[in-house]
Structure formats: structure tokens, C-alpha cells
Amino acid sequence: MRSYVPSYELVSPATIDETLDLLASGNGTWKPFAGGTDLMVLLEAGKLPHRQYVNIWQLDDLRGIEVDQTRVTLRALTTYTDVQAHPVLHEEFPMLCQAAKETGGLAIQNRGTLGGNIVNASPAADSPPALLAYDAELELISKSGLRKIPYSKFHFGYKQMDIRADELLFAIHLPRSQSQRVHYYRKVGTRKAQAISKVCFAGVAEVTGNVVRQVRIALGSVAPIPIRCERTEAAIHNQPLTEGAIENAASTLAAEIAPIDDIRSTRDYRLRVSLNLLRDFLSRARQNPAR
Ligand SMILES: Cc1cc2nc3c(=O)[nH]c(=O)nc-3n(C[C@H](O)[C@H](O)[C@H](O)COP(=O)(O)OP(=O)(O)OC[C@H]3O[C@@H](n4cnc5c(N)ncnc54)[C@H](O)[C@@H]3O)c2cc1C
């Protein structure tokens, strides 16, 4: 493959304040550069319009995982390796750890960040379905201060999202749950490893006495953005997990998603796999209500 690297400028501010000053001054000309695992592919292919990059990798304020009584906070530069190494994430947010384990190879896991995965906004990315199912909240920072937004409201069209050019994604908050939950994450690709998803499914449910008390279902690669399937959730919420209720949820999901044919898969395959994964998730929740 021919590599085409145009001339560019990369600066590495020492502090987050300097970084935010730069972003605010540039009117959208400066692009944050975290692990670079998405950006380098585009840069080398000559597909990035930007010529000015601000390296954020060295900013300690954007690094670290904190746990308090109500939530786990992952700063934007948290890598997939960091996620996999964290005991609380393993115990309480296993779908995120699984997504991290199935993202790229070791080099990508050491360098790629959750912040980059979110802001790159690929509909086929592997962490977003898990983050949606866990009700993640994003925190953005700019010279005007911090603001929070539910992750489910962040993406609103293909590569369109609620972040301004003068803002950085600062942190991702995951609310902790006191309940026993069933967690179900499946990435379906061409191979078992190093594949881009054809369908990515994340479901989490609280089931008591065979009745679904809380449920979140999210999918990647079946729409222009990663989606939470709220109609399907409503169809199964407070329902006993009978065969009929599971089939009713599957019919609702079939009406809720509209996968497309593209280079990686077909509409029919994506739809069939999504429905099968939903059935499998709910059947497992019935057999094994608590994790
Ligand atoms: C070989 C290979 C395999 C891959 N496999 C997978 C896979 O299996 N699953 C998957 O989901 N992805 C995969 N990826 C994609 C990529 O590794 C991930 O999306 C990664 O998380 C991107 O993080 P990064 O820090 O490298 O982002 P970067 O490339 O640095 O940035 C990506 C985008 O996010 C923006 N950005 C980054 N951080 C911030 C921030 N804090 N605030 C505001 N904007 C920010 C950048 O400006 C850019 O637009 C793969 C990539 C490669 C090259």
C-alpha cells in the first residue's frame, strides 16, 4: 500500500490548560491526538484534512481510573490494557473488559484509548455498546469548564456528535449497581480475533424470580451510530422470561434496527445475528439470573 504523509504540525503542551487554550484559539484547526491508532491510518492514507495536531498523550489529568461509592470514572486516555487490568471493572463491568480484550491486538490495546474510540465515532467500534448498556455518562472539558452528557445522547448521526472543536473528552463515568446482574457481550466478526465487527451486542439485565426488572440492550454495526434499543428494552421490562416474551422482544428488535448492506456484511446477516444474540442473552438470563 502506498503511504502518503502530508506535512503537518504536532505540538505537545505540558498542561491541560495550555491544550485547551490552543483548541480555543484555533477555530477548529487543531485536532486532538491521543493514541493515534485511528488517526495514523487516516493520516498515512492522506485522508485527514487537518494539518495541526495537539498531542494529549502526555497529559496526566486525562489518565487514570477512580472508584468511589457510586461510580467508576475512567479518564479519556484509559487504554484497553488499563481496562483489562482493573479489578473493579472486571467484577462489575465485565462487558467493557471483554470489549477491551477483543479490540485489535496487544499493540492497539496498549496505545488505543477509550476517549479515542468514542470520539472517532465508528458505528463498528467495540466499546460503545458496552458503555451504552452500562448507562455511561461523558464529561467534556473546555476553557468554559466541564459539562456532562449521557453517552446515549452523544452520537446523533454518522460521525456527528455533541462535542465542540474547543472541547476535549475528559472522562467517562459508569454508575455502579448494587444488584446482581447478567452481563452478555458478543462481538461477531469474520475471525475470532483482529476483526472489525459485523455485529456487536451488549446486554445487561437484573432478573428476579424470572422477571426482568432492569434491562439495557445496545448494538454496534447495525446503524450509523452505536444504538441503545429502548423499544426492545421496554418490550421485555417487567416481563417473565417466557419463550413468548423472548420472541416478542425479538420481533420488537427486528422493527427497531435497520442494518445496512456494506463491504463487511449484509443487512440480512446482521439482522439475523442480532435477533439470535438477543434470544441467547435472554435465554441465559432466564437460566442464570445472577452473575
Ligand atoms: C490495527 C487496528 C485494529 C483496530 N481494532 C479495533 C477493534 O477491534 N475495535 C475497535 O473498536 N477499534 C479498533 N481499532 C480502532 C482504534 O484502535 C480505536 O478506535 C482506539 O480506541 C482509538 O483510540 P486512540 O487513542 O488511538 O485515538 P486517536 O487515533 O488518537 O483519535 C481518534 C479520534 O478521537 C479524537 N480524540 C481522541 N481523544 C480525544 C479526547 N480525549 N477528546 C476529544 N477528541 C479526542 C481524535 O481527535 C480523533 O478524531 C483498531 C485500529 C487499528 C489500527
The ligand as a Tripos MOL2 file, in Angstrom:
@<TRIPOS>MOLECULE
LIG
   53    58     1     0     0
SMALL
NO_CHARGES

@<TRIPOS>ATOM
      1 C1         -4.9280   -2.5000   13.5440 C.3       1 LIG1
      2 C2         -6.0830   -1.8230   14.2330 C.ar      1 LIG1
      3 C3         -7.0270   -2.6130   14.8690 C.ar      1 LIG1
      4 C4         -8.1170   -1.9970   15.4960 C.ar      1 LIG1
      5 N1         -9.0560   -2.8060   16.0980 N.ar      1 LIG1
      6 C5        -10.1420   -2.2420   16.6730 C.ar      1 LIG1
      7 C6        -11.1460   -3.0680   17.2400 C.ar      1 LIG1
      8 O1        -11.0700   -4.3010   17.2500 O.2       1 LIG1
      9 N2        -12.2240   -2.4480   17.8090 N.ar      1 LIG1
     10 C7        -12.3580   -1.0830   17.8350 C.ar      1 LIG1
     11 O2        -13.3580   -0.5770   18.3620 O.2       1 LIG1
     12 N3        -11.4040   -0.2850   17.2930 N.ar      1 LIG1
     13 C8        -10.3050   -0.8220   16.7130 C.ar      1 LIG1
     14 N4         -9.3530    0.0000   16.1560 N.ar      1 LIG1
     15 C9         -9.5250    1.4280   16.1610 C.3       1 LIG1
     16 C10        -8.7600    2.2060   17.2680 C.3       1 LIG1
     17 O3         -7.6530    1.4880   17.7450 O.3       1 LIG1
     18 C11        -9.6690    2.5760   18.4500 C.3       1 LIG1
     19 O4        -10.7930    3.3030   17.9990 O.3       1 LIG1
     20 C12        -8.9180    3.3750   19.5280 C.3       1 LIG1
     21 O5         -9.6270    3.3210   20.7340 O.3       1 LIG1
     22 C13        -8.7070    4.8360   19.1560 C.3       1 LIG1
     23 O6         -8.0610    5.4790   20.2500 O.3       1 LIG1
     24 P1         -6.8000    6.4310   20.0130 P.3       1 LIG1
     25 O7         -6.4250    6.9680   21.3360 O.co2     1 LIG1
     26 O8         -5.7550    5.7460   19.2500 O.co2     1 LIG1
     27 O9         -7.4940    7.5730   19.1250 O.3       1 LIG1
     28 P2         -6.8050    8.6160   18.1250 P.3       1 LIG1
     29 O10        -6.4760    7.9510   16.8520 O.co2     1 LIG1
     30 O11        -5.7330    9.3860   18.8050 O.co2     1 LIG1
     31 O12        -8.0530    9.6060   17.9160 O.3       1 LIG1
     32 C14        -9.2650    9.1660   17.3380 C.3       1 LIG1
     33 C15       -10.2370   10.3500   17.2680 C.3       1 LIG1
     34 O13       -10.6330   10.7420   18.5650 O.3       1 LIG1
     35 C16       -10.2670   12.1060   18.8170 C.3       1 LIG1
     36 N5         -9.8660   12.1360   20.2220 N.ar      1 LIG1
     37 C17        -9.0670   11.2420   20.8550 C.ar      1 LIG1
     38 N6         -9.0470   11.5020   22.1590 N.ar      1 LIG1
     39 C18        -9.8290   12.5920   22.3660 C.ar      1 LIG1
     40 C19       -10.2220   13.3340   23.5280 C.ar      1 LIG1
     41 N7         -9.8310   12.9990   24.7770 N.pl3     1 LIG1
     42 N8        -11.0610   14.4010   23.3610 N.ar      1 LIG1
     43 C20       -11.5030   14.7470   22.1200 C.ar      1 LIG1
     44 N9        -11.1780   14.0640   20.9940 N.ar      1 LIG1
     45 C21       -10.3500   13.0080   21.1280 C.ar      1 LIG1
     46 C22        -9.1680   12.4340   17.8170 C.3       1 LIG1
     47 O14        -9.1070   13.8090   17.5140 O.3       1 LIG1
     48 C23        -9.6250   11.5910   16.6200 C.3       1 LIG1
     49 O15       -10.6620   12.2780   15.9320 O.3       1 LIG1
     50 C24        -8.2380   -0.5920   15.5040 C.ar      1 LIG1
     51 C25        -7.2620    0.2020   14.8780 C.ar      1 LIG1
     52 C26        -6.2090   -0.4070   14.2480 C.ar      1 LIG1
     53 C27        -5.1760    0.4550   13.5560 C.3       1 LIG1
@<TRIPOS>BOND
     1     1     2 1
     2     2     3 ar
     3     2    52 ar
     4     3     4 ar
     5     4     5 ar
     6     4    50 ar
     7     5     6 ar
     8     6     7 ar
     9     6    13 1
    10     7     8 2
    11     7     9 ar
    12     9    10 ar
    13    10    11 2
    14    10    12 ar
    15    12    13 ar
    16    13    14 ar
    17    14    15 1
    18    14    50 ar
    19    15    16 1
    20    16    17 1
    21    16    18 1
    22    18    19 1
    23    18    20 1
    24    20    21 1
    25    20    22 1
    26    22    23 1
    27    23    24 1
    28    24    25 2
    29    24    26 1
    30    24    27 1
    31    27    28 1
    32    28    29 2
    33    28    30 1
    34    28    31 1
    35    31    32 1
    36    32    33 1
    37    33    34 1
    38    33    48 1
    39    34    35 1
    40    35    36 1
    41    35    46 1
    42    36    37 ar
    43    36    45 ar
    44    37    38 ar
    45    38    39 ar
    46    39    40 ar
    47    39    45 ar
    48    40    41 1
    49    40    42 ar
    50    42    43 ar
    51    43    44 ar
    52    44    45 ar
    53    46    47 1
    54    46    48 1
    55    48    49 1
    56    50    51 ar
    57    51    52 ar
    58    52    53 1
@<TRIPOS>SUBSTRUCTURE
     1 LIG1         1 GROUP 0 **** ****
